[in-house]
C-alpha cells in the first residue's frame, strides 16, 4: 500500500489552537452562575454553550484540516461533515446537562469530562470518514493514544473549571480544553496515513476545501463574536456591598463589626452580604444558597466552608444541609421526631431540623423565640 506524503500549514495549526481556546472560554463562561437562573434560561444557556464547545471542536478540526497538504486533490462529503459537527454538539450538551441538572459530585464532573472526550474522538473520526478521493489509514497506537489523551485531558479540564466556579478556574479549564482538542487531533493525525481512493462516496454532496473554508470562517466568526459578548461580563464592575462600601475581592472573607461579609452573586454580579442579614444558608451541590429577608443568592462557598465561617458567628446547624441565623428565627416547631425553624417573612420557607439536632436546636432557640410548638 503506497501512502501519500503529508504536510501541514504551520499558520493554520496555530489558528486551530486559537479557535479551540476561544470556543472553550465562550462555552465555559456561558455556563457561569446558572443556579440562580430560571429553568428556561438555564436550558438556553446550556444549549448555547454546547454549540460553542461542540462547534469549536468541529471548527478546530477543520481549520487544521484546511492546512492538510496532500499531493492529490481531495474533497469532503458534506453530509458526513455535518454529522460530525452535530455529534460533537450533542455529546457536549449531554455532558453539560449532567453537570447542571444532576448533583455535581466529583464522579459526575469526571463522567462529564469523559463524555466530552468521547465527543472529541467521535467528531474527529467521523469527520475523517468524510474524506473523498483519499482514505485515512489509522494505526492502533495513534487511536489508543488520542483516546487516552482526549478523555484524560477533558476530565482534567472540567475538573478544574467545575471544581470551583471562579474566573481563574474557568480560564485554566479553557486552556486545558483547548490543549485536549488540539492534542487529540494532532496525535491522531500523527498516527494516520493517507492513500489515494479513486471512487468517491455518494452519501452526500461533495464539498471542496474552498467551500469548507467558507463554512469554517463563518462559524469561527460566530464563536469569536460570542467570545466578545461573554467577555463583557468579566469587565462589569461589581456592585457595592450592602453597607454601601466598595466590594472586596471575592477571594477575601471580610470581617466587619457584627459579623462577616459573605461573597454572593446577584444577576451575574458579585456582591457581599452581611452575615447578620442572612436568615439561613442551604447546601446546593458543591455550593450554597444564601437566603435573606427577600431574596435567595448564590454563594461559591461549599457547605463545609459555610460551617467553618458561620458557626463561630453564632449560626446553628439544624441539618447537614442547613445553617440558620437564630436571631432571624421567629418560631420553632416540633412534631414528634421532626422539627423546623419558622421565619417572620412569608417568602422564606421553613428550615428542617434533623432528629439528631432537635434537642440542641430547641435549647439554643428557647431563649430567643417566643413559642415552641409540640
ABEGO torsion letter per residue (X at the ends): XBBBBBBBBAAAAAAAAAAAAAAAAAAAAAABGAAABBAAAAAAAAAAAAAAAAAAAAAAAAAAAAABBBABBBBBBAAAAAAAAAAAAAAAAAAAAAAAABBBBAAAAAAAAAAAAAAAAAAAAAAAAABBGBBBBBBAAAAAAAAAAAAAAAAAAAAAAAABBBAAAAAAAAAAAAAAAAAAAAAAAAABBBBBBABBBAABBBBBAAAAAAAAAAAAAAAAAAAAAAAAAAABBBBBBAAGBBBBBAABBBBBBGEBBBBBBBGGBBBBBBAAABABBBBBEABBBBBBAABBBBBABBAAAAAAAAAAAGBBBABAABBBBAAABABBBBBEABBBBBBABAABBBBBBBAAAAAAAAAAAAAABABBBX
